[in-house]
Amino acid sequence: MKKVYLIGAGPGDPELITLKAVRALGESDAVLYDHLINPELLRYCKDHTEFIFVGKSKGDHTLPQDDINKLIVELTSKYDTVSRVKGGDPYIFGRGGEEFEYVLNQGIYCEVIPGITSASGASTSCHIPLTHRLCIRGNFYYRS
């Protein structure tokens, strides 16, 4: 069965990728990736995996989004398993929803693997809780 994985790579620390994402990378025959992922993550792929850089930055797009969508699907005609790896989480600023919809509309199985979002990853790394039951309006109240 042909399949596509949309993989969230997390906030940049290669140790913050999920085990599910590592497994999917190990199955992948082709991987499309951007400049927001840590390149160390590509070591989880098979030896003969085809790597395709499709990074974007403001005013500098390797490929327009429509072409990336088409390329993901085109690669499934050559390979059984294709992955699109994105920094953070595929559904937060990553156009993962568009890619998921496009792949499904082509009749190809697609699975989204969430990543640790940079909002929670960065704040946790800095010891800043996003929620805290003893914090009211930014002030911490500690019990004595």
Sequence and secondary structure as in RCSB ss.txt:
>XXXX:A:sequence
MKKVYLIGAGPGDPELITLKAVRALGESDAVLYDHLINPELLRYCKDHTEFIFVGKSKGDHTLPQDDINKLIVEL
TSKYDTVSRVKGGDPYIFGRGGEEFEYVLNQGIYCEVIPGITSASGASTSCHIPLTHRLCIRGNFYYRS
>XXXX:A:secstr
  EEEEEE BSS GGGS HHHHHHHHH SEEEE TTS GGGGGGS TT EEEE  EETTEESS HHHHHHHHHHH
HHH SEEEEEESB TTSSS HHHHHHHHHHTT EEEEE    HHHHHHHHTT  S  TTEETTEE    
